Amino acid sequence: DGRLTEELRALIQSHVTLLGTEDNEDWMPLASTLPPGVPDALMLELGRVEWDFKQHLMLQVADETYVSWLVRMPGQGEALTPVIAVLQRALSEQLKGYYQLRIWLLFLGGMALLLSYLGGRWIARSLTRPLARLAQAAQRVERGDYAAQVQLQCRDEIGQLAGSFNAMVQGLAERDQVRSLLGKVVSRQVAEELLSKKVELGGEERVATVLFSDIRNFTPLAERCEPRALLVLLNEYLTEMSQIVEDEAGVIDKYIGDAIMALFGVPLAYSNDATQAVRAALRMEAALTQLNASLIQRGLQPLGIGIGINTGLLVAGNMGSQNRLNYTVIGDNVNLASRLESLTRQYGVNILLSEATQAAATEFSYCELDSVQVKGKQQAVRIYTPFATAVPEWVGWFQMLLAHYRQRAFSEALNLVQVLRTEGQAPTTLLNLYEQRCVQFLQAPPPPDWDGTTILSKK
C-alpha cells in the first residue's frame, strides 16, 4: 500500500511503484510514490519497451526521464499475488548537482578566462610599453639623435635591456664625437681607414703621389702681422688650399706650420692620382691669385707659394708609438717632393714636379727646367713645371737654351738668356740662375763626365 511505498522511498531515497498481477500478464500499479497520473503513464512506457529484472532502464514518463530498476519482491508464495517493485529516480534531480557544478565550472572558467585576458593585457602592456619606448629611442638614434635615453624603473630583463641600450647610445655618441674630431684632425679618408681597421703600428709599400706646399716669405710676414690676424690669415689660406686638395681626392696628411703635406693614392688609390695632384697644384696656384687680390684690398701683403710633387714607391701606415701614432708616409720619394718644393724659390716657379709625376700625368703641358741630384740621392731627377693653359712662347726658347747648356754650348745658352730677357715672359729668377751658371762654366768648365745635372749640396 501507499504507506509501504513511502517507507521504502524514505529508506532508499527513490520513488517506489509496486506493480501486481493475477495472471502474470497484465500488471497494474498497487501503490506508488510518483505524482498522481504518473503511474499510469509508467505502465504505458513499460508496455512499450522491453525490460528485464535487475536491469537499468531509461524511461520517459510524463515529460520526465527516470532512471529505473525493476526487481521482484522477495517472499512471494504461489498463493500470493506477484509483486514487482519499480525503483525510479528522476534524471533531472540526479543531475541537478552536476548541472550546478557545470554552471559553477563555466562561471569559474569564464572568470579565469577574463582574469587571464586582463592579466595578459596587463603583462603585455607592461612589456610593450617599455619596448615601444625602446623602439622610439632606437628610431631617434637611427636619425642621429644620441641624446635619446630610456629610463625604466623595472629591474627585469627589460630593465637590463634598457640599461644596455643607454650604454650603447652613450658609446655611439662618444664614437661619433671621436669620428667627428678625428675627421677634423685628419682627413676623412684617413679617419675611415683608422676606424675601419685595427689600429696597429706598421705600414705597407704603395705607389702614391706626394704634394708639399709652403708659403714663401712667411717668416717676415709673421713678424709684421699681429698673432691673431696672422692666425686668421693662415686659417683662411689653409682652408682654401685644403678644400682644393680634397676636391681632387687628395688627403691632407698634416699641416707643418704654414706648409701642407697632401697624399694622392693613399689610403685610397685611384687610376689618376698623379693627374689629380698636378690639377690640385694648378688650382692652388690660381686660388692664391684670387686670395692675394683680396689681401691687397685689405691692405695686406700678397702671399707666394711653392709646390713640390713627386710620384713613387713609399711606405704608408701608422707611425709613432703604441700610445700615440699618426697615419703618414715615409721614404725617399716623400723627401724628394719636399726638396722640390724648396727648389721652387731657386727656379722662380710656383710648381715643380719630378719626371715620374710628369710621365704619370700626361694631360698637362710641361716645361723641363733642369736635371738635379738632391742631397741624399745618387740618381738625378729631371724636374718640370706644369701649365694649366696653353704653353707660353718662352718655353720653346728655354728648351733650346737647356739643350745648349747640356751640350756645353754656354755662349749660345747665354745668348738665348738675353733673348728671353728681351721677351720678358720667362721667370727672371730662372734666367738669372742659368746666366750665372753659364758665366761660371765659361770661366771654369765642368769636368768631362758632366752631363748637365746640377748636384745640390743643401736640402
FENFENWO-V685029 format. One record per run of one state. SS is the DSSP state (hx for helix, st for strand, lp for the rest). FROM is the first residue (numbers start at 1). TO is the last residue. If there is no record, write none. Layout:
BEGIN
ss=(SS;SS)
from=(FROM;FROM)
to=(TO;TO)
END
This chain:
BEGIN
ss=(lp;hx;lp;st;lp;st;lp;hx;lp;st;lp;st;lp;st;hx;lp;hx;lp;hx;lp;hx;lp;st;lp;hx;lp;hx;lp;st;lp;st;lp;hx;lp;st;lp;st;lp;hx;lp;st;hx;lp;st;lp;st;lp;hx;lp;hx;lp;hx;lp;st;lp)
from=(1;2;13;15;22;28;33;38;49;56;62;64;73;82;91;95;96;143;157;186;188;197;202;217;218;225;227;248;251;257;259;265;273;298;304;321;325;331;332;348;351;355;361;365;374;381;388;394;407;410;424;428;444;453;456)
to=(1;12;14;21;27;32;37;48;55;61;63;72;81;90;94;95;142;156;185;187;196;201;216;217;224;226;247;250;256;258;264;272;297;303;320;324;330;331;347;350;354;360;364;373;380;387;393;406;409;423;427;443;452;455;459)
END
